[in-house]
Amino acid sequence: MPGADCRETRSACPYCGTGCGVLLRPDGAGGLAVRGDPDHPANRGRLCSKGLALGETLGLEGRLLAPQVNGQETDWDSALDLVAARFRQAVDRHGPDSVGFYLSGQMLTEDYYVANKLIKGFLGSANIDTNSRLCMASTVAGHKRAFGTDTVPGTYDDLDQADLIVLAGSNLAWCHPVLYQRILAAREKRGTRLVVIDPRRTASCDQADMHLKLRAGSDVALFNRLLTALYEGGALDAEYLQHVEGLGGALESAFASDASVTGLSDSEIAAFCRLWMGTEKVVTIFSQGVNQSTSGTDKVNAILNCHLATGRIGKPGCGPFSVTGQPNAMGGREVGGLANMLACHMDLENRSHRAAVQEFWGAPAMPDRPGLKAVDLFRAAGDGRLKVLWIIHTNPAVTMPEADAVRAAIKACDFTVVSDITAATDTARLADVLLPAAAWAEKEGTVTNSDRTISRQRAVLPPPGQARADWDILADAGRRMGWSAAFDYQSPAQIFREHAALSGLAGSFGLDFDISGLSRISDSDYESLGPLRWPVSRNRQGGRFFADGQFFHPDGKARMLPVRWRPPASGPDRRYPFRLNTGRIRDQWHTMTRTGRAARLSGHLAEPFADIHPEDAQRLGVQPADLLRLSSPSGQAILRARITSDVQPGDLFVPIHWTGETAPSARVDTLVAAAVDPVSGQPESKAAVVAAERWQPAWYGFAVSCRPMAPRSEYWAMARTEAGYRAELAGVSPLADPEAAARDLFAQPEAGVQIMTDSGKGSTRLALFQDGKVMAALFTAPDPVAVSRDYLAGLPGTSAEGVLTGIPAADRPDPGPVVCACFNVGANTILTAIQRGGLVSVADVGTALHAGTNCGSCRPDIAELLARRQFRQAAE
């Protein structure tokens, strides 16, 4: 199109820790064409459904374009003068620990660096934490206990070279699809075996040789049994163990463990141990199912113990591997963005490290003890110990455990600053000062992925309105607080050089994180910097760690830890008989601030849900499409019931993504207790206890509209569509006047109306029209509404007739719910192709419709559709 730029810019995807490279091309109208970078080592051109839809998430709708103070727009000088004054005032009157920062893995490394320097070096407080505390803090703690520092030993290349890959607490197929495809490629090429350890059946189990459906929280018992089997089977590496301390204690604890707590049979455990022991090249991938636990650090060390005992670490195709949930969780770890860390993997409580950093920064004050970790940080905001709080690019009023209490704490804090791209989040609505930040594709800097690869994120669009980069906002605030020289940054390249130079001090202390080889990088070389894996120093360039048995404890040896199984913090009881597991779904990201803008990403699962086992559903009298009310000691939620044997009896699974903006009753973290791992401070988000009951409203509804709706019912969940919006609704009070309710819902007081009522069934169907086009439609009934939702979602803005039938005419096919979000292919489209084309395999469907040929995360769904069709044919 005219004005479009034909050049492509290399950048990095802003979603998970895979760290995929992307190629961006502006379309000349404020949008972007996005494709995978074939030369990036993390993804080699592949992107998942979310990455492919990045171009659809841009635009000015909902953007915060100017600073706001108490809800009123103002200028930057006024806003930042106020922020600086309130921070300095709090420190002067109440001490350094009266202030705090809460950051995000959405920040670039340069942003993180300035924030960490400002609060630790100049405000003198370690009260800086990040939503990475909810993601991988247990891995950090486990690494430090075992290795002496937070080192990821291996690389993604190990996935290509392993003979056995174990997924522990990781639904890689949905949460890191590009990595999962590498595993499947290795499986096809060299027969790599796959084991999934997870309480529920997930998409990752589809290609697994073994699924160990253990009880929630029992990973330590399983890996302790593996350790004893390795010892009894003579599989320990005596030569490598010369570089390891603690074998005796670890074995003693392992032999004292009772593997029966896993709920697995002796034969299942024995088969797993034989496979692990008999395979030399083993990679154990672990993620939130391991980390998000009150025993998360012990789980990590139980896994590390097995790799250390056998020397299966740091070699091609071998090692423990933590995959992170955010694009720059690793970058935050590298700059000391957690409350208990110092920059460049140096130790906050080590006097020599602390003095070196203070001298390097020319800092007036440095804390000598860890600050408040995330849960305690918000508790301090609520009880008045924390006077000033700055939250950047995250939504803790939704994502923190006991989210209702966190919301109240933010509201109670004397002064809260929020930097974000939008004012329309649960957290931003609580701020005293809102600062407009640049978004992905508008800012420059670096990110580090899960295998230590540093990539450049580049700006290809101008920040809208008065939006600014985070490093620029933070540095400006630092200057206004009185430290002009220390925060006189003019570019992210300047910050990167300083960060790299500081890492040279870490290298001089014998630590792992050293990128001092980049400390003199020029602006032009920084601009063209390609992906590279740290360390980058005079002594070492990238590669793996620990094959040589050299670790970072003072004696150079690793540590095996004595760990024993501990149950989750709370156990089911008569009041709260269910165990609640939380997690992600395939096509959404965090609280949907970005992915919720792409219609096709909401097409797969458009409504929050709770997975419940058929036995539990029958006992509770729950039918398909009923609503469930969940309650815990800290909150309540209402969600759609999905009856499935993927979860075990007594277990529930609920996704994390919905907020007060999209489904207020489905803020799942209101249910999660703020119980944390005593070592890492990471909350237990996979094993809360809840009660469940069928929730019976007076009416159910389904609505579509070309504009955003304003629901007022007790339950609602709204999602974007290609034609506008769709919503599920339910209310406890009967609708006395459905037409008035519809006009209020759609804000369409003057539109023409068609209405059809069935007094016998108690149902109403109505549509609003303007200039002959459908503007909105509402369907209500005393039971869950039965209509073709995906067909109706496409009608707003069209002149469709017969909208009140709720089903498509014969000449207008209904594609059905989206199965393949990469190519926007619906279930009905796939079923029709299977029937008409005689398709018998997932590959056949891919050839015919392209579905499943990109990230592959929809292949289990396609396989299920094929099986359903084949079952029907057999029945016929």
Summary of the structure (lengths in Angstrom):
residues: 876
radius of gyration: 27.0
end to end distance: 52.7
largest distance: 82.3
contacts: 3324
relative contact order: 0.12
helix: 35%
strand: 20%
